[in-house]
Amino acid sequence: MEPVGSAGVRLVRSYRADSTEVERVARSRSALACAGGLWSVTLNGRRLEVEPVFARHPESGVRGLQYMVPTRELDEGRRLLRITEVQAGDTTGARTPREYPICFWWGSER
């Protein structure tokens, strides 16, 4: 067995999906595309082009969406991640969109 190199490990499982599996995957992708359009994700005021994945909290079992936020190019300092509900079609302004600010510090500990 070869050691894991810098390229990582590649696992391949070959199988033939039946029509039920194909339909389930198509529905999941459609639902994710729809759900992703309901929320806007910004980091320090700059919109992030991130796509959600379905997730389940490991302890509570609560289902929801999870976003992977790129951090490779972040400098050290205070950050504000903001998840905001998109108000598609609401021209009245009658309802304030839900907003979830998440403040965090990025960088080495002092």
DSSP file (Angstrom, degrees, kcal/mol; ACC not computed):
  #  RESIDUE AA STRUCTURE BP1 BP2  ACC     N-H-->O    O-->H-N    N-H-->O    O-->H-N    TCO  KAPPA ALPHA  PHI   PSI    X-CA   Y-CA   Z-CA
    1    1 A M              0   0    0      0, 0.0     0, 0.0     0, 0.0     0, 0.0   0.000 360.0 360.0 360.0 131.5    0.0    0.0    0.0
    2    2 A E        -     0   0    0      1,-0.1     3,-0.1     3,-0.0     2,-0.0  -0.559 360.0-110.2 -82.6 145.9    1.4    3.4   -1.0
    3    3 A P        -     0   0    0      0, 0.0     2,-0.4     0, 0.0    -1,-0.1  -0.331  41.8 -92.1 -68.8 158.0    1.5    6.2    1.6
    4    4 A V        -     0   0    0      1,-0.1     5,-0.1     2,-0.1     2,-0.1  -0.575  50.6-164.2 -70.7 126.2   -0.8    9.2    1.1
    5    5 A G  B >   -A    8   0A   0      3,-0.5     3,-1.6    -2,-0.4    -1,-0.1  -0.236  41.0 -77.6-100.0-168.6    1.0   11.9   -0.9
    6    6 A S  T 3  S+     0   0    0      1,-0.3     3,-0.1    -2,-0.1    -2,-0.1   0.714 126.3  64.2 -66.4 -19.9    0.3   15.5   -1.5
    7    7 A A  T 3  S-     0   0    0      1,-0.2    -1,-0.3     3,-0.0     2,-0.1   0.630 100.9-142.6 -79.4 -11.9   -2.4   14.6   -4.0
    8    8 A G  B <   -A    5   0A   0     -3,-1.6    -3,-0.5     2,-0.0     2,-0.4  -0.433  32.6 -46.7  86.1-162.0   -4.4   13.0   -1.3
    9    9 A V        -     0   0    0     -2,-0.1     2,-0.6    -5,-0.1    -5,-0.0  -0.917  44.2-155.9-114.7 137.1   -6.5    9.8   -1.5
   10   10 A R        -     0   0    0     -2,-0.4     2,-0.5     2,-0.0    -2,-0.0  -0.955   9.3-170.3-116.5 117.8   -8.9    9.1   -4.4
   11   11 A L        -     0   0    0     -2,-0.6     2,-0.5     2,-0.0    -2,-0.0  -0.910   3.1-171.0-108.2 131.9  -11.7    6.7   -3.6
   12   12 A V        -     0   0    0     -2,-0.5     2,-0.5     2,-0.0    -2,-0.0  -0.982   7.4-173.0-126.3 129.9  -13.9    5.5   -6.5
   13   13 A R        -     0   0    0     -2,-0.5     2,-0.5     2,-0.1    -2,-0.0  -0.980  11.6-156.9-122.0 120.3  -17.0    3.5   -6.2
   14   14 A S        +     0   0    0     -2,-0.5     2,-0.3     2,-0.0    -2,-0.0  -0.837  29.8 137.4-100.7 127.7  -18.6    2.2   -9.4
   15   15 A Y        -     0   0    0     -2,-0.5     2,-0.6     2,-0.0    -2,-0.1  -0.979  51.2-110.6-158.5 164.2  -22.2    1.4   -9.5
   16   16 A R        -     0   0    0     -2,-0.3     2,-0.3     0, 0.0    -2,-0.0  -0.898  31.9-141.2-103.7 117.3  -25.2    1.8  -11.7
   17   17 A A        -     0   0    0     -2,-0.6     2,-0.1     1,-0.1    -2,-0.0  -0.573  13.8-136.1 -77.6 136.3  -27.8    4.2  -10.3
   18   18 A D     >  -     0   0    0     -2,-0.3     4,-2.1     1,-0.1     3,-0.3  -0.363  32.2 -96.6 -83.1 173.3  -31.4    3.2  -10.8
   19   19 A S  H  > S+     0   0    0      1,-0.2     4,-2.3     2,-0.2     5,-0.2   0.819 123.8  57.4 -63.0 -31.2  -34.0    5.8  -12.0
   20   20 A T  H  > S+     0   0    0      2,-0.2     4,-2.2     1,-0.2    -1,-0.2   0.922 108.1  46.5 -64.8 -43.6  -35.1    6.4   -8.4
   21   21 A E  H  > S+     0   0    0     -3,-0.3     4,-2.4     2,-0.2    -2,-0.2   0.904 111.8  50.9 -64.7 -42.6  -31.6    7.4   -7.3
   22   22 A V  H  X S+     0   0    0     -4,-2.1     4,-2.2     1,-0.2    -2,-0.2   0.913 111.7  47.6 -61.8 -43.4  -31.2    9.6  -10.4
   23   23 A E  H  X S+     0   0    0     -4,-2.3     4,-2.4     2,-0.2    -1,-0.2   0.889 110.6  52.2 -65.7 -39.3  -34.5   11.4   -9.6
   24   24 A R  H  X S+     0   0    0     -4,-2.2     4,-2.3     2,-0.2    -2,-0.2   0.920 110.8  46.9 -63.2 -44.5  -33.5   11.8   -5.9
   25   25 A V  H  X S+     0   0    0     -4,-2.4     4,-2.5     2,-0.2     5,-0.2   0.908 111.8  51.0 -64.1 -41.9  -30.2   13.4   -6.8
   26   26 A A  H  X S+     0   0    0     -4,-2.2     4,-2.2     1,-0.2    -2,-0.2   0.906 111.0  48.3 -62.4 -42.0  -31.9   15.7   -9.3
   27   27 A R  H  X S+     0   0    0     -4,-2.4     4,-2.8     2,-0.2    -2,-0.2   0.903 111.1  51.1 -64.5 -41.1  -34.4   16.8   -6.7
   28   28 A S  H  X S+     0   0    0     -4,-2.3     4,-2.5     2,-0.2    -2,-0.2   0.928 111.3  47.0 -62.2 -45.6  -31.6   17.4   -4.1
   29   29 A R  H  X S+     0   0    0     -4,-2.5     4,-2.3     2,-0.2    -1,-0.2   0.900 113.3  49.1 -63.0 -40.5  -29.7   19.6   -6.6
   30   30 A S  H  X S+     0   0    0     -4,-2.2     4,-2.2    -5,-0.2    -2,-0.2   0.918 111.7  48.5 -64.6 -44.0  -32.8   21.5   -7.5
   31   31 A A  H  X S+     0   0    0     -4,-2.8     4,-2.9     2,-0.2    -2,-0.2   0.893 111.6  50.0 -64.3 -40.3  -33.7   22.0   -3.8
   32   32 A L  H  X S+     0   0    0     -4,-2.5     4,-2.9     2,-0.2    -2,-0.2   0.906 109.6  50.8 -65.0 -41.4  -30.1   23.2   -3.1
   33   33 A A  H  X S+     0   0    0     -4,-2.3     4,-1.0     2,-0.2    -2,-0.2   0.912 113.7  45.6 -62.0 -41.7  -30.2   25.6   -6.0
   34   34 A C  H >< S+     0   0    0     -4,-2.2     3,-0.5     2,-0.2     4,-0.4   0.945 114.9  46.2 -65.4 -49.4  -33.5   27.0   -4.7
   35   35 A A  H >< S+     0   0    0     -4,-2.9     3,-1.5     1,-0.2     4,-0.4   0.881 107.9  57.5 -62.6 -39.1  -32.4   27.3   -1.1
   36   36 A G  H >< S+     0   0    0     -4,-2.9     3,-0.7     1,-0.3    -1,-0.2   0.804 102.0  56.3 -62.1 -29.1  -29.1   28.9   -2.1
   37   37 A G  T << S+     0   0    0     -4,-1.0    -1,-0.3    -3,-0.5    -2,-0.2   0.563  96.2  65.7 -79.2  -8.3  -31.0   31.6   -3.8
   38   38 A L  T <  S+     0   0    0     -3,-1.5    48,-2.9    -4,-0.4     2,-0.3   0.621 101.8  49.5 -87.0 -13.6  -32.9   32.5   -0.6
   39   39 A W  E <   -B   85   0B   0     -3,-0.7     2,-0.4    -4,-0.4    46,-0.2  -0.955  64.0-151.2-131.4 145.6  -29.8   33.7    1.3
   40   40 A S  E     -B   84   0B   0     44,-3.1    44,-2.8    -2,-0.3     2,-0.5  -0.952  13.1-157.7-112.6 134.0  -26.9   36.1    0.6
   41   41 A V  E     +B   83   0B   0      7,-0.5     7,-3.2    -2,-0.4     2,-0.3  -0.957  15.4 175.5-116.1 123.5  -23.5   35.4    2.2
   42   42 A T  E     -BC  82  47B   0     40,-2.5    40,-2.7    -2,-0.5     2,-0.5  -0.937  20.0-156.0-126.4 151.3  -21.1   38.3    2.6
   43   43 A L  E >  S-BC  81  46B   0      3,-2.5     3,-1.7    -2,-0.3    38,-0.2  -0.975  85.3 -18.3-126.6 115.5  -17.7   38.6    4.3
   44   44 A N  T 3  S-     0   0    0     36,-3.1    37,-0.1    -2,-0.5    -1,-0.1   0.868 130.3 -51.5  53.5  40.1  -16.7   42.1    5.4
   45   45 A G  T 3  S+     0   0    0     35,-0.4     2,-0.5     1,-0.2    -1,-0.3   0.355 114.3 116.3  84.6  -5.6  -19.3   43.5    3.0
   46   46 A R  E <   -C   43   0B   0     -3,-1.7    -3,-2.5     1,-0.0    -1,-0.2  -0.862  68.5-120.9-101.4 124.1  -18.1   41.5    0.0
   47   47 A R  E     -C   42   0B   0     -2,-0.5     2,-0.4    -5,-0.2    -5,-0.3  -0.374  24.1-145.2 -63.8 134.1  -20.6   39.0   -1.5
   48   48 A L        -     0   0    0     -7,-3.2     2,-1.3    -2,-0.1    -7,-0.5  -0.847   8.0-139.7-101.2 136.9  -19.3   35.4   -1.5
   49   49 A E        +     0   0    0     -2,-0.4     2,-0.4    -9,-0.1    -7,-0.0  -0.688  49.5 147.0 -93.2  81.1  -20.2   33.1   -4.3
   50   50 A V        -     0   0    0     -2,-1.3    -9,-0.1    -9,-0.1    19,-0.1  -0.898  38.8-143.0-119.3 148.0  -20.7   30.0   -2.1
   51   51 A E        -     0   0    0     -2,-0.4    17,-0.5    17,-0.2   -18,-0.1  -0.895  19.7-125.1-111.0 139.2  -23.1   27.1   -2.6
   52   52 A P        -     0   0    0      0, 0.0     2,-0.3     0, 0.0    15,-0.2  -0.353  16.6-158.7 -78.5 160.6  -24.9   25.4    0.3
   53   53 A V  E     -E   66   0C   0     13,-1.9    13,-2.4    -2,-0.1     2,-0.2  -0.962  31.2-100.8-129.4 152.1  -24.9   21.7    1.1
   54   54 A F  E     +E   65   0C   0     -2,-0.3     2,-0.3    11,-0.2    11,-0.2  -0.503  49.7 176.3 -69.8 141.0  -27.4   19.9    3.1
   55   55 A A  E     -E   64   0C   0      9,-2.4     9,-2.3    -2,-0.2     2,-0.4  -0.953  25.1-149.5-144.0 162.0  -26.2   19.2    6.7
   56   56 A R  E     -E   63   0C   0     -2,-0.3     7,-0.2     7,-0.2     6,-0.1  -0.998  31.1-114.2-134.4 129.7  -27.3   17.7   10.0
   57   57 A H     >  -     0   0    0      5,-2.8     4,-1.8    -2,-0.4    -2,-0.0  -0.441  25.2-136.4 -62.8 130.1  -26.1   18.9   13.3
   58   58 A P  T  4 S+     0   0    0      0, 0.0    -1,-0.1     0, 0.0     0, 0.0   0.779  96.1  30.9 -64.9 -27.0  -24.1   16.0   14.8
   59   59 A E  T  4 S+     0   0    0      3,-0.1    -2,-0.0     1,-0.0     0, 0.0   0.882 129.4  30.8 -97.0 -47.0  -25.6   16.3   18.3
   60   60 A S  T  4 S-     0   0    0      2,-0.1     3,-0.1     1,-0.0    -1,-0.0   0.736  90.1-135.3 -87.2 -22.4  -29.1   17.7   17.9
   61   61 A G     <  +     0   0    0     -4,-1.8     2,-0.2     1,-0.3    -1,-0.0   0.500  47.8 155.8  80.0   2.9  -29.9   16.2   14.5
   62   62 A V        -     0   0    0     -6,-0.1    -5,-2.8     1,-0.1    -1,-0.3  -0.436  36.3-136.0 -66.0 133.0  -31.3   19.5   13.3
   63   63 A R  E     +E   56   0C   0     -7,-0.2     2,-0.3    -2,-0.2    -7,-0.2  -0.610  42.2 124.2 -90.3 150.8  -31.2   19.7    9.5
   64   64 A G  E     -E   55   0C   0     -9,-2.3    -9,-2.4    -2,-0.2     2,-0.3  -0.927  55.3 -64.3-173.2-162.4  -30.1   22.8    7.7
   65   65 A L  E     -E   54   0C   0     -2,-0.3     2,-0.4   -11,-0.2   -11,-0.2  -0.841  35.9-159.8-109.0 147.4  -27.8   24.3    5.1
   66   66 A Q  E     -E   53   0C   0    -13,-2.4   -13,-1.9    -2,-0.3     2,-0.4  -0.992   2.1-160.9-128.5 135.4  -24.0   24.5    5.5
   67   67 A Y        -     0   0    0     -2,-0.4     2,-0.6   -15,-0.2   -17,-0.0  -0.939  12.5-142.2-115.1 138.4  -21.7   26.9    3.6
   68   68 A M        -     0   0    0    -17,-0.5   -17,-0.2    -2,-0.4    -2,-0.0  -0.897  19.9-155.9 -98.4 117.4  -18.0   26.5    3.2
   69   69 A V        -     0   0    0     -2,-0.6     2,-0.2   -19,-0.1   -19,-0.0  -0.824  16.4-123.2 -99.3 124.9  -16.3   29.9    3.4
   70   70 A P        +     0   0    0      0, 0.0   -20,-0.0     0, 0.0    -1,-0.0  -0.472  35.8 167.2 -68.4 132.3  -12.9   30.3    1.7
   71   71 A T    >   +     0   0    0     -2,-0.2     3,-1.8     2,-0.1    -2,-0.0   0.425  44.3 102.3-123.2  -3.8  -10.3   31.5    4.2
   72   72 A R  T 3  S+     0   0    0      1,-0.3    -1,-0.1     0, 0.0     0, 0.0   0.846  89.0  39.8 -53.9 -40.2   -7.0   31.0    2.3
   73   73 A E  T 3  S+     0   0    0      2,-0.0     2,-0.3     0, 0.0    -1,-0.3   0.273  86.5 122.1 -98.5  12.3   -6.6   34.7    1.3
   74   74 A L    <   -     0   0    0     -3,-1.8     2,-0.1     1,-0.0     3,-0.1  -0.577  52.4-143.2 -77.7 133.8   -7.8   36.2    4.6
   75   75 A D        -     0   0    0     -2,-0.3    31,-0.1     1,-0.1     2,-0.1  -0.464  37.9 -81.2 -82.4 165.4   -5.4   38.5    6.4
   76   76 A E  S    S+     0   0    0     -2,-0.1     2,-0.3    29,-0.1    31,-0.2  -0.406  84.8  71.9 -66.6 142.0   -5.3   38.6   10.2
   77   77 A G  E    S- D   0 106B   0     29,-3.0    29,-2.9    -2,-0.1     2,-0.2  -0.846  82.8 -33.0 145.2-177.6   -7.9   40.6   11.9
   78   78 A R  E     - D   0 105B   0     -2,-0.3     2,-0.3    27,-0.2    27,-0.2  -0.489  54.9-167.8 -73.8 139.5  -11.6   41.0   12.8
   79   79 A R  E     - D   0 104B   0     25,-3.1    25,-2.2    -2,-0.2     2,-0.5  -0.937  15.3-154.7-129.9 151.3  -14.1   39.6   10.3
   80   80 A L  E     - D   0 103B   0     -2,-0.3   -36,-3.1    23,-0.2     2,-0.5  -0.947   8.2-171.0-129.7 111.4  -17.8   39.9    9.9
   81   81 A L  E     -BD  43 102B   0     21,-2.9    21,-3.4    -2,-0.5     2,-0.5  -0.876  11.9-169.2 -97.3 129.6  -19.7   37.1    8.1
   82   82 A R  E     -BD  42 101B   0    -40,-2.7   -40,-2.5    -2,-0.5     2,-0.6  -0.981  14.7-165.7-129.5 125.9  -23.3   38.0    7.4
   83   83 A I  E     -BD  41 100B   0     17,-2.0    17,-3.0    -2,-0.5     2,-0.4  -0.952  19.6-176.8-108.6 119.8  -26.0   35.7    6.2
   84   84 A T  E     -BD  40  99B   0    -44,-2.8   -44,-3.1    -2,-0.6    15,-0.2  -0.953  28.0-117.6-125.8 136.1  -29.0   37.7    4.9
   85   85 A E  E     -B   39   0B   0     13,-3.0     2,-0.4    -2,-0.4   -46,-0.3  -0.502  30.9-126.9 -68.0 132.5  -32.4   36.6    3.6
   86   86 A V        -     0   0    0    -48,-2.9     2,-0.9    -2,-0.2    12,-0.1  -0.705  11.7-149.7 -83.1 130.3  -33.0   37.6    0.0
   87   87 A Q    >   -     0   0    0     -2,-0.4     3,-1.3     3,-0.1     2,-0.2  -0.505  22.2-176.4-100.0  63.2  -36.2   39.5   -0.4
   88   88 A A  T 3   +     0   0    0     -2,-0.9     3,-0.1     1,-0.3    -2,-0.0  -0.409  69.2   0.8 -63.8 127.5  -37.1   38.5   -4.0
   89   89 A G  T 3  S+     0   0    0      1,-0.2     2,-1.1    -2,-0.2    -1,-0.3   0.338  93.3 125.1  80.6  -7.5  -40.2   40.1   -5.3
   90   90 A D    <   +     0   0    0     -3,-1.3    -1,-0.2     1,-0.2    -3,-0.1  -0.732  19.1 156.9 -89.5  99.8  -40.9   42.2   -2.2
   91   91 A T        +     0   0    0     -2,-1.1    -1,-0.2     1,-0.1    -2,-0.0   0.483  63.0  70.1 -97.7  -4.8  -41.1   45.8   -3.4
   92   92 A T  S    S-     0   0    0     -3,-0.1    -1,-0.1     1,-0.0    -2,-0.1   0.776  86.6-142.8 -83.4 -26.2  -43.2   47.0   -0.5
   93   93 A G        +     0   0    0      2,-0.1    -2,-0.1    -6,-0.1    -3,-0.0   0.708  55.4 138.5  69.9  18.8  -40.4   46.8    2.1
   94   94 A A        +     0   0    0      1,-0.1     2,-0.4     2,-0.0    -1,-0.1   0.742  60.9  48.2 -69.6 -23.3  -43.1   45.6    4.5
   95   95 A R  S    S-     0   0    0     -8,-0.0    -1,-0.1    -5,-0.0    -2,-0.1  -0.967  79.8-132.5-124.9 133.4  -41.0   43.0    6.0
   96   96 A T        -     0   0    0     -2,-0.4     3,-0.1     1,-0.1    -2,-0.0  -0.677  33.4-115.8 -80.3 129.9  -37.4   43.3    7.3
   97   97 A P        -     0   0    0      0, 0.0     2,-0.1     0, 0.0    -1,-0.1  -0.353  30.6-107.2 -66.0 145.6  -35.2   40.5    6.0
   98   98 A R        -     0   0    0    -12,-0.1   -13,-3.0   -14,-0.0     2,-0.4  -0.463  40.6-170.3 -69.1 143.9  -33.7   38.1    8.5
   99   99 A E  E     -D   84   0B   0    -15,-0.2   -15,-0.2    -2,-0.1   -17,-0.0  -0.999  16.7-164.9-143.0 136.8  -30.0   38.6    9.1
  100  100 A Y  E     -D   83   0B   0    -17,-3.0   -17,-2.0    -2,-0.4     2,-0.3  -0.885  10.7-165.1-125.2  99.0  -27.4   36.6   11.0
  101  101 A P  E     -D   82   0B   0      0, 0.0     2,-0.5     0, 0.0   -19,-0.2  -0.673   2.2-169.3 -84.3 137.6  -24.1   38.4   11.7
  102  102 A I  E     -D   81   0B   0    -21,-3.4   -21,-2.9    -2,-0.3     2,-0.3  -0.935   4.1-164.6-128.3 107.1  -21.2   36.3   12.8
  103  103 A C  E     +D   80   0B   0     -2,-0.5     2,-0.3   -23,-0.2   -23,-0.2  -0.720  18.8 159.2 -91.0 139.9  -18.2   38.1   14.1
  104  104 A F  E     -D   79   0B   0    -25,-2.2   -25,-3.1    -2,-0.3     2,-0.5  -0.989  37.7-120.8-154.7 160.6  -14.8   36.3   14.4
  105  105 A W  E     -D   78   0B   0     -2,-0.3     2,-0.5   -27,-0.2   -27,-0.2  -0.900  25.5-160.1-104.3 130.2  -11.1   36.9   14.6
  106  106 A W  E     +D   77   0B   0    -29,-2.9   -29,-3.0    -2,-0.5     2,-0.3  -0.939  46.7  45.0-113.1 131.0   -8.9   35.4   11.9
  107  107 A G  S    S-     0   0    0     -2,-0.5     2,-0.1   -31,-0.2    -2,-0.1  -0.826  89.6 -26.9 137.6-172.7   -5.2   34.9   12.4
  108  108 A S        -     0   0    0     -2,-0.3     2,-0.1     1,-0.1    -2,-0.0  -0.396  64.2-108.7 -74.7 150.0   -2.6   33.6   14.8
  109  109 A E              0   0    0      1,-0.1    -1,-0.1    -2,-0.1    -3,-0.0  -0.465 360.0 360.0 -75.6 150.4   -3.2   33.8   18.5
  110  110 A R              0   0    0     -2,-0.1    -1,-0.1     0, 0.0    -2,-0.0   0.399 360.0 360.0-109.8 360.0   -1.3   36.3   20.6
